[in-house]
């Protein structure tokens, strides 16, 4: 927990109010969770993923 507090303190949100820090961290955590959920869904059903490359 000390490492996380140090990272937050040295970041751009280090001197912001606690509610702002909580909001930024919750948005970051939700993006990470959604990304892992999408990765898990893609790895479970790779045959349903359609990828197209082109211009």
Backbone as numpy.savetxt, mean C-alpha at the origin, in Angstrom:
# Nx Ny Nz CAx CAy CAz Cx Cy Cz
8.42 -1.44 16.43 7.61 -0.25 16.43 8.47 1.00 16.43
9.63 0.93 17.03 10.54 2.06 17.05 11.05 2.43 15.67
11.27 1.41 14.85 11.74 1.66 13.49 10.66 2.38 12.69
9.41 1.96 12.85 8.30 2.60 12.15 8.16 4.06 12.58
8.28 4.33 13.88 8.19 5.70 14.36 9.33 6.55 13.82
10.51 5.99 13.71 11.66 6.72 13.17 11.46 7.04 11.69
10.94 6.07 10.93 10.68 6.30 9.51 9.65 7.40 9.34
8.58 7.36 10.13 7.55 8.39 10.05 8.11 9.75 10.45
8.92 9.77 11.48 9.49 11.04 11.96 10.40 11.67 10.91
11.14 10.86 10.17 12.07 11.37 9.16 11.39 11.63 7.82
10.14 11.24 7.67 9.45 11.42 6.39 8.81 12.79 6.30
8.10 13.02 5.22 7.45 14.32 5.00 6.28 14.54 5.95
5.73 13.48 6.53 4.60 13.64 7.46 5.07 13.65 8.91
6.35 13.78 9.12 6.91 13.71 10.46 6.40 14.75 11.43
6.14 15.96 10.96 5.71 17.02 11.86 4.24 17.38 11.71
3.46 16.52 11.10 2.02 16.75 10.92 1.26 16.24 12.14
-0.01 16.64 12.28 -0.83 16.15 13.40 -1.05 14.64 13.34
-1.35 14.06 14.47 -1.50 12.60 14.57 -2.62 12.07 13.69
-3.71 12.82 13.56 -4.82 12.35 12.74 -4.41 12.30 11.27
-3.60 13.24 10.84 -3.10 13.24 9.46 -2.18 12.05 9.23
-1.30 11.78 10.19 -0.41 10.62 10.07 -1.21 9.33 10.00
-2.24 9.21 10.85 -3.06 8.00 10.86 -3.78 7.82 9.52
-4.25 8.93 8.95 -4.94 8.85 7.66 -3.98 8.40 6.56
-2.80 8.99 6.50 -1.83 8.64 5.46 -1.40 7.18 5.60
-1.14 6.75 6.82 -0.72 5.37 7.03 -1.85 4.39 6.69
-3.09 4.74 7.03 -4.21 3.84 6.70 -4.42 3.74 5.20
-4.24 4.85 4.47 -4.35 4.80 3.02 -3.25 3.91 2.44
-2.03 4.07 2.93 -0.92 3.24 2.45 -1.17 1.76 2.73
-1.62 1.44 3.94 -1.89 0.05 4.30 -3.01 -0.52 3.43
-4.05 0.26 3.18 -5.14 -0.24 2.35 -4.68 -0.49 0.92
-3.81 0.36 0.38 -3.28 0.13 -0.97 -2.45 -1.15 -1.01
-1.64 -1.38 0.00 -0.82 -2.60 0.05 -1.70 -3.84 0.16
-2.73 -3.79 0.99 -3.62 -4.94 1.15 -4.37 -5.22 -0.14
-4.86 -4.18 -0.81 -5.56 -4.37 -2.08 -4.61 -4.95 -3.12
-3.37 -4.51 -3.14 -2.40 -5.03 -4.11 -2.12 -6.51 -3.87
-1.93 -6.91 -2.61 -1.70 -8.31 -2.31 -2.93 -9.16 -2.61
-4.12 -8.62 -2.38 -5.35 -9.34 -2.70 -5.47 -9.56 -4.20
-5.16 -8.52 -4.98 -5.21 -8.66 -6.43 -4.16 -9.65 -6.92
-2.97 -9.62 -6.36 -1.92 -10.57 -6.74 -2.34 -11.99 -6.42
-2.94 -12.19 -5.26 -3.42 -13.53 -4.87 -4.50 -14.01 -5.83
-5.43 -13.13 -6.18 -6.49 -13.51 -7.12 -5.93 -13.87 -8.48
-4.92 -13.12 -8.94 -4.31 -13.41 -10.24 -3.56 -14.73 -10.19
-2.85 -15.01 -9.11 -2.09 -16.25 -9.01 -2.99 -17.46 -8.86
-4.18 -17.29 -8.27 -5.11 -18.41 -8.13 -5.82 -18.73 -9.44
-6.07 -17.72 -10.27 -6.81 -17.92 -11.52 -6.06 -17.32 -12.70
-4.88 -17.85 -13.02 -4.12 -17.24 -14.12 -4.75 -17.47 -15.49
-5.55 -18.51 -15.65 -6.15 -18.78 -16.95 -7.23 -17.77 -17.31
-7.76 -17.05 -16.33 -8.79 -16.06 -16.62 -8.24 -14.67 -16.86
-6.95 -14.51 -16.74 -6.33 -13.20 -16.95 -6.02 -13.05 -18.43
-6.55 -11.98 -19.00 -6.31 -11.71 -20.41 -5.39 -10.50 -20.50
-4.25 -10.71 -21.09 -3.30 -9.60 -21.26 -3.14 -9.32 -22.74
-3.17 -8.07 -23.07 -2.97 -7.67 -24.46 -1.92 -6.60 -24.55
-1.01 -6.77 -25.46 0.04 -5.81 -25.66 -0.08 -5.25 -27.06
0.04 -3.98 -27.18 -0.05 -3.35 -28.48 -0.05 -1.86 -28.37
-0.16 -1.23 -29.51 -0.16 0.22 -29.55 -1.53 0.71 -29.93
